[in-house]
Amino acid sequence: MLDAAEDVGYALEQSMIGMEATKDSLRSQQTLARQIENDMNDYYDKAKEAMAEGREEDARTFLLERNKNQESLKDTLKQCAEEMKRIDMMKSNVSALQKRAMEVEAILQRAVGAKARQDSADLTARQSPLSDSNFSLSREDPLLQKFKDLGID
């Protein structure tokens, strides 16, 4: 039972570490997506400015860069979606492991309680409080016995 408890605890700990790593990865992907989106907006603004100034070739270059960033953004957003699915799966796994850990804990507590009850029953069966000299009551008051020994009744 102790091995099972240790195994569940270790699996739960590793799952929690894995889930945190996946959450960190998602945050990084989201930060990257925001940066790419900002870059896309910058390229678009530069393209508009170049068109307004009559620099069509520069505007075209900026728009091509923006299109490259759009593809990169799509890939990054797909990765974010995959990370979110992984996190959901990991949450489900962690929940199942937590449930298993509680079941093992309950079994251990029942086993400890049963062992204590058995030990108590064994102890009670071996000795009765009235027959054990440590628990027996004196038949006569010790002070009265001293008076008798001295000859005083």
Secondary structure, DSSP 8 states (H G I E B T S, - for coil): -HHHHHHHHHHHHHHHHHHHHHHHHHHHHHHHHHHHHHHHHHHHHHHHHHHHTT-HHHHHHHHHHHHHHHHHHHHHHHHHHHHHHHHHHHHHHHHHHHHHHHHHHHHHHHHHHHHHHHHHHHHHHH--TTTSTTT---SS-HHHHHHHHTT--
